[in-house]
């Protein structure tokens, strides 16, 4: 789960807890209920979120600020309704506009912590919450921060906590946190294994973080307890920026770890030819051998990095390719004895060994004659066992021993798809480096790209695309990688998929395109990319709903503007006669209604039941939408197939405010 997702979930929990705490555990007052939302709040306390959502939807459309606030919490947490941060923002904005202080504060927190972030708008709503007298908003302002904004320099008091925050920021490339914490006292702090912030930034390929840490005084050639330097870790990273930063800082290019491995060997072992060439250009020696007498050429050949192998040979490297001896510490699987339960009962020894990331025992068993295609007690191939166990070295040992990567478990899962779905980029890269096709999968399972996209694993998606994975192979329901990326703010991933041939007009089982999904999700970055790539802006799904209709129903005002500016038809009708304006009115999306009216959408369009947007808003009790439609000149005299006007509907719904707007006596 990403930082933004965690923040949204925390907000949801806090919001609902705060809103229901005042009545939780207390007896209801005698006589008529004072709180019209007590039924929904009781449902929330009983965790009957679906029932709570149903009641709150009704009350929210009638204009209740508290109902909108509570309903936003359900959408933030995916409680009883699908997770929909955009819908939550819209509800909170409506409630905040009604002077609901907690809604204003929560909206400020969302704008400050979830993508796309908007600190200016967040500060505005924080100021609104302060003016409305919310104590928490005043306390936040006194900290000179935004809601949920972490300020490591002041919020972290404990030295160990500051160290761990520094290490995490280095790995993530969080430059703001690094700048706040990387003082001379902490910059070279190490964990029990001897690794500090620089090693973590280097291993993650975070070039800018490496530069900042070096500037703050980090020791460029510091070694951990195994003799590993930051340059060695950077040599294995997929991106070269950290390596370049360390080389520019004159890191020791021929340093050796405890086993005699050099940075060049690390690059060759990880099949990073570009990194290896950078090291060679910087003076790395190609002929050095480690304690097992392997050279960088041996590692390159083991990784099947043929171009790199040729380059190393040209520099005088010679391959030995001796098989390293297995560790003598453990040569058999130790089983539970006596009455102790054996968790691996019925599993052959190679299957048990495959769950460990130390491949020595596994290699010993294979050398004795065990098959790398052995199956566990439940029929799972041990290569899949190793992938599911997150044991990359075991996976590598099995592949090198000839394991068949196409074998599946009883559910039809292969090692590649299992690793992709689990987000284990290291195992995915090992399998790909050893010749497993990026599109290889079992007959009944979806592709590794689809598994990674559904699990929201960008690093795995990048690796599979780089290995020429097919971005157009669909999931079981017809959704493609581009469609699944609609909920991701990372436009670069979509760009890479398109560069690899992703089809912008591919449709899923419901006839929906990637642009339709992007419009519904409010993903302006992806929608813009797709439109520039030639996506048809009015491509409708099986129900006749266009991307504009999807955006209107979801209240995605910026997307509406983008689609209209790109030529989308404002009055496209669905199979049931719904236009984007009718759908926006039905969903109570006032901002969307404004955008569509501004584009001269037909304010009197009628659906198959003869309802206009004004009738629908009257039925839903949405005073604000009624007011905006009337201001735009919507007809009050039209009648639907039941011969009812908007006023008739308002009277039937007992909505006096709307009746007055419609001219009732």
N, C-alpha and C positions, 0 to 999 in steps of 0.2 A: 504494500500500500504506500503510495507517495505521500509527501509531506502535506500537500493540499488536501488529499483525501482524508488523511488522519485529522487535519484541522477541521474539516467539514463535519466529520463524525463526532469529534469532541464538542463542537458547537451545538450539534443536534442534541446530544445527551444533556449538556448544560442548560440549553434553552428549555427543554421539556421538564427537566428536574426543577428548574427555577419556577416555571409557570405553574406547576402542579403542587409544589411543596407547601404552598400556603394553606391548602385544604387537606393535604395528606395527613392521615392519622388523627384528624379532628372530626367531631360529630357534626352532622349537618344541622343547621339551625332549624328550629321549629317553624312551621308554616311554609308558605311557598318558597321555592328555591330562589335565592338571591342572584346566583350566578347562572346566566343562561347557557354557559358552556360547561357546567358541572358534569353533564353526561359524558362529554368528550374527554374531560380531564380524568374522570373516573375510569374510562376505558383505557386511557394512557397508563394510569397507575396499575391497571390490571394487565397491561401489555397487550390489550386487544386493539392493536394499532389500526387494523383495517376498519373496524367500526368507528374509531375516533376520526379517521381520515374522512369517512363518508359524512359524518355530522359536520366536521369542520369545513369541508368543501361547500356544504350548503350555507353555513353561516358566513363563510368568507365571501361568497358571491352576494350575500345580502349586505356586505359592507362592514362586517365586524372586524375591527383592527386586531383584537385579541385572537380571533379565529385565524386570521391570516398569519399572525405571529406563530401560533402553535402549529398550523399546517406547514409552515416553512420548516419547522423543526423536523417534521416527519419526512419531508422531501430531502432534507440534508442528510438524514441518517438512513434513508431507504426503509423506513418503518411503516409497513402497511401499504406503501406506494413505492414505485421505483425511485432510485436515487436521481434527483434532478436539481442540481445546484442552481441552474438558471431560473427554474420555476421558484425555488426558494428565494432567490434574490428579488424576483418580481414581487412576491408576496410581502417580503420584508419592506421593500420600497413603498408599497401601497400602505402598509401599516405605519411605517415611519412618517409618511406624509400626513397621516391622521394623528400625529403627535404621540405615537406609541414609543416611549423612551427605550424600552428593551429591544424593540425591533430596530430602532436606529443604531443602537450599540452593536447588535448582532450583525446587521448589514455592514457596519464598519469593519467588524472582524472578518467577515467573508471577503470583502474587497481588499483587505490587507494581507490575507493568508492564502487565498485560493486563486488559481490561474483562470483568466488573466488578471493579475493584480493591478489595483488602481489606488495607490496611496493618497492621491489628491481627493478622490471621492470618499475614501475611508476617513480621512481627516474631517471632511464636511459632515459626515453622519455622526462621527464622534462628538463634534461640536454641537450638533443638534441634540444628542443624548445628554450632553452637559447642560445645555439650556433648559432641557426638560426636567432637570434635577436628579438624574440618575447618579447615585453615589459612585458606582463602579466606573462610570465614565469620567468622573472627576478624579478618581484615584489613578486611572490610566493616563489622563492628561498630566497629572503631577509627575508621573514617571517620564514624561516627554516621549511617550511611545504610542503606538497604535494598538488596538486590542489584539491580544495573543502574540504581539510582536516580541520576539526574544532578543534581549540585549545582553549578550554574554559578558561584556565587561563589567556590568553592574549586577546582573541577576545570578551569576555564578560566584559564590563565595568560597566554596571548598576547593582546595588545590587539586585534588584528584579529579573532581568533576570538571575543572577547567582543562586539565590535561586530556581527559576523554573527549570533551567537546572539541578541543583543538584537533585531535586525531581524526574525529569524525568529519570535521569541516575540511580537513586536508583531503580525505578520501573522496568527499563529495565535490570538492572544488568550490566550497563556499567561501569566497574571498572576503566578504564582509566580516564573517565570524573569525576568520584567520587573522585579519588585520587587527581585530579587537583583542585577540588572545595571544598572538605569537610574539610575546615579549622575550627578552633575553633569558629570563628565568625559566620559561616553558618551552622555547622553540626546539631545544634538544632533549626534552624529556622522553624517556623510553618506557615501554611496557616490559613485563617480566621476560619477554623473549628478545628484548633489545631493539625493538622497532619503535620509531617515533613518527612524527608528522611527515617528515620528508619522505621516508620510506613508503608511507601510505599514499601520499600524493603521487609519487613516482609510479607505484604499482597500478594506480588507477588512471595513469596517463594524464593527470591534471597539470598541464604545463604552466598555467598562470599561477597556480598554487605553489608549484615548485619554485618559481621565480620569487614569489613573495617571501617564502620561507628562507630561501638563500639570502635574500636582502636583509631579513631580520636576524641573520647570523647562524642559520642551521649549518651543521658540519657536512660538507658535501660528500665526503667519503666515509661517513660513519658506518660501522658494521654491526649487524645483530649478532646473536650468540652463535649463529651458524656461519658467520663471516660474509653474509649477504649485504651488498651495498644498494643504495637507491638506484644507481645506474643499472645494476643487474635486473632489478624489478622493472624499471622503465623499459629495458630492452625487450621484455616479454609483453608489454602493453600494446594493444591494437593501434592506438594513436601515438604518433611520434613526438608530440609537443613536449612531454616531460623529458624524454631522452635528449631532445635538442637543448632544452634549458640546462640540463646537467652537463652536457658536453661543452656548452658555452661557458660554464662555470669551472671548466678544466677538471671534471671528475676523472678519477683514475680509470683509464679505458682498459687497462690490462690487470686490474685488481682480480684476486682469486678468492673464492669462498673456501670454507673448510674442506671441501671435496676437490678443490683445484679448478672449479668451473669459473670461467671468465664471463663478462657481459656478452661477448660475442657468442659464447656457447648458449647462454640464456636465450638470445635472440634466435639462434638456429633451432634450439629445442622447441621453441614456441612457434616456429615457422613464420618468423617475421623478417622476410628478406630486406624490406626497406630499412628496418632498424639495423640489421646487420651491415648493410652498405654504409649507413651513417657511421657506425662504429669503425669500420675499416677505413673510411675516409679520415677519421679522427686518429688513426694510428693503431687500431687494434691488431694484435698479432694473430694470424690465422693458424699458425702451427703449434700453438700451445696445447698440451695434453693435461687432462685431469688425473686424479689418483687411480682411475680405472683405465687409464691410457686412451681415453676417448678424446678426439679433437672436435672442433666446431663442425668439421665435415661429417664426422660420425653422426652428430646430432641432426645435421641437415638431411642426411640420407635417411635417418630414422623417421623424420617428419615428412619425407618425400618432397622436400623443397629443392627441386632440381636446378632451378636457375641459381639459387644461392650456392648449391653444391658446386656448380661449374665455376662460380666466381671464387670460391674458396680454393678449389683445385688450381686455378690460375695464379693464386697467391702462394702456392707451395704446400697446401694442406694435404695430408695423406690420411685415408680412412683405415682404421683397424677393425671396427665393428665387433669388438669382443663383447660377449654378453656379460653384463655385470653379475657377480655372484649374489645369490640370494642371501639375505641376512641370516646368520646362524642362530639368531635369538629365538625364532619360532618356526618350527618345521611341521607342526601338526595342529589341527583345530582342537582346542581343548573343550571337551564336553562337560556338561554338568554331571556330577556324580551323586550316587546315593539317591536320596529322595528329593533332591533339589530339582525344580522344574527346568526343563531344557526348552528355552524359547525357540530354538532352531531344530527341535525334534523333527525328524523326517527329512531334513535338508542335508544334501551331500556336502562334504567339506568345501569343495570349490564355491558353492553358493554362499556359505558362511563367510569365507574369505573375501568374497566379492563385496560384502557390505563394509569392509575396512578399506581405508584409503592408503594403507601401507601395502604395496603390491608384492612384497617379498614372499609372504606365505602363498599367495595366489600363483606366483611364478614357480615356486617350488612344487606345488601340486601339479601344475601343468607339465613341468619337467619330468615328473614321475609318471605321466601318462594321462592325467585328467583332461577331458575335453573342454576347450573354451566355450563350447556350446552346451555345456551341462545345464540342466534345468533344476530349479529349486523344487521343494516338496509340493508346491501348488502349481507347478508347471511353468513358472516364470523363467525365461532364459537368464543366466547369471549376468549377461551384459545389461539386461533391463534392470536386474536387481541392483547392480552397481550404479546405474544411472539414477534410479529412484533413491538410492542411499546417498547420493551426492558425493560419490567417491571417484573423482576424475582420474587418479593414478591407477585405480583398479580398472576403469574403463579403458584407459590407454594400454594397460598390460594385456587385457583380453583381446582388444583389436589387433595388437601387434602379434598375438598368438594365433590369429586367424578366426576370431569369433565372427559369426554371421550376423551382421547388423540388421538384417531384414526379418529375423525371427521375432515373433510376438508372444505376449503373454495371453492368458485366457480371455482378456478383454480386448485383445487385438492391438495392444500398444507395443510400439518399438522403442528402442533405447533413445533414438533421436527425438521423437515426439514427446516421450516422457520427460527428457531433460529440458526440452523447449518449454513445455507447459509448467515445469517447476522453476523456470527462469535461471537455470544453471548454464550460463554462457560459457563457462570453462569447458564443461563436458561437451556442449554442442560444438565448440571449436575443435576439440580433440577429435570428435567423430568426423567432422568435415575435413580436418587436416589429414585424416587417414582414409579418405576416399569415399566416405558415406555421402550419397547425393542429398542435397538440401531438400529435394522433393520426395525422398524415399519415405514411405509410410505403409502401414498395414492396410489390408483391403477394406477394413471396416472403420479405420480411424481417419480423422482429419489430418491435414498436413501440419508439419512442424511450424510453419509460418502462422497458420490459423491458431494453433495451440498457443503460440507465444503472444499473438495479438489479443486473444481472449483473456490471457493472464496478464496483459499489459506489461510485457517484458521488452522494452526498447532495445536493450543490448543484444538480446537473442535475435530480434527481428533484423537488426543491422547485420549481424553475422550471417544469417540465412540469406538475406538479400545480396550480400557481398559474394556469397557462394552460389549465386544465380538461382536462388529459390524462385518458384513461379508465383508472382503476386496475384495471379488471376485464378489460381486453383481455389474453388469455393468451399465453404463449410457445408454441412449437411442441409442447412436452410438456404443455401445460395449466397450467403454473405461472403464478401471478399475482404482481403486485407485492407483496402482503402475504406470500405464501409466500417470496419471495426476500428480504424484509426480516427473515425469521426469524433470519438469521445476523448481523443488525446490532443493536448495543446501543442504537441511537437510537430510543427509543419515540416521539419527537415526529414522526418521519417517518411511522410507521405511523398515528399519530393523524391526521395530515393526510390520508393516503390514505383513512382511514375517513370523515373529514369530507367528502371528495370522492365518497363513495358506494361505497367498496370493499366487496365482498360477503364477509362473514366465513364464509359457508358454501360458497363456490365450491370445486370440487374439481378436482384435476389429473387427468392420464390414469390415474394409479394410485388415484384416489379419495381422495387425501389433501387435507385442509383446511389453512388457514394455522395453525390451532391445533396440528395434527399436526406441522407443521414446527417451530413454536416449541417444542413439547414435546421433540422430538428434539434440537434445538439448545440446549436449556436456557435459552431466552430468557424469563425470568420476566416482564420488563416487557411484552413483546408478548403473552404468554399471558394476563396479567392484563387487559390492554386488551381482548383478543378475548373473554374470558369476560364482562367487563362489558358488551360490545356484543352479547351473546346467543349466542356461539358454542356449539354443541352439544358438550359435553365428551366424549361417548362416540361421536362420529362416526368410524366405522371405515373403513379403506381397503379395497381389493378383496380383500386377504388377511385381512380381519377384524381388523386391528390398530388399536386405538384410540390416541388421543394418550397415554393412560396407559401402554399397552404400549410405545409408541415411547420414552417417557421412561424406563421401567424398563430397557429393553434398552440405552439409552445411559447409564444410571446417573445420571440427572438428579434427584437426591434432592429439591431444593427444588421442582421442577416437580411431582414426584409428590405432595408434600404439598399444593400448590396445587390440583391436579386432584382429589385425594381430598376436600379441603375444599369443592370446588365441586360435589360429587355424582358424580364418576366412579365407575363400578363396578370394584371391586378385582379381581373374578373374571371379567371379560369374556373370553370365549374367542374365539380366532381361528379361521379355517377349519381349521387343523390342530390345534385344541384347546389352543393355547398360551395361558396366562394371563400377566398381567404378572409374577407371581412366578416362573413357569417361565422367562420370558425373562431376568429379572434374574439368576436363578441360572445360566443358561447363559452369560451374559456375565460372570459373576464379579463382579457389582455388589453388594458387601456392604451398602453404605449403602442402596441401593434395596431390597434384601431386608428390611432392618430396617424401613424405612418401610412396606412392604407388610404385613409381619407385624404391625406395630403397628396397622394398619388392619383386622386380622383377615381378611386374605386367606386363602383355602383353602390350607393348607400341604400338603395331600395331593392337590391337583388333579392329574389325569393328562392328558397330551396324546394324540394319536391312536396313539402307539406304547406308551401305557401308562406312560410315564416320569413320575415325580414330580420336584419340584425337588430333593429329596434325592438321587435317582438321578443326575440331571444333574450336580449338584455333585460327586458321588462320581466320576463318569466323567471330569470335568474336573480332578480332583485339587485342588479348591478347599476346603482344610481349613477356612478361616474361614467360608465360607458353610455348609458341613456343620455346623459347630459351632453356628451361629446357628439353623439349621433344627431341629436336635435340641433346642436349648434352648426352642424354641417348641412342641415336642411333635410334630414330623413323624414319621410312621409309618416304622418300619424293616422292617415285615413285608410291605408291599405289593409286588407283583411286576408287571413290565411284560409286554408281549405276547410277549417271549422267555422269560418265566417267571423273570426275574432280579430279585433284590432289590437294594437299594442296597449291601449287604455283598458280594453276588456280584460286582457291578460293580467295587467297590473291590479285591477280590481279583484279578479279571482284569486290572485296571489296575496292579497291584503298588503300591498306595498304603497302606503300613503304618500311617501316622498316622490315616488315615481309617478303616481297618479297626479300629483300637483304639477310635476314637470310636463306631463302630457296634457294638461289643461282641464283636469277634472274640476267640477264645480265644488 
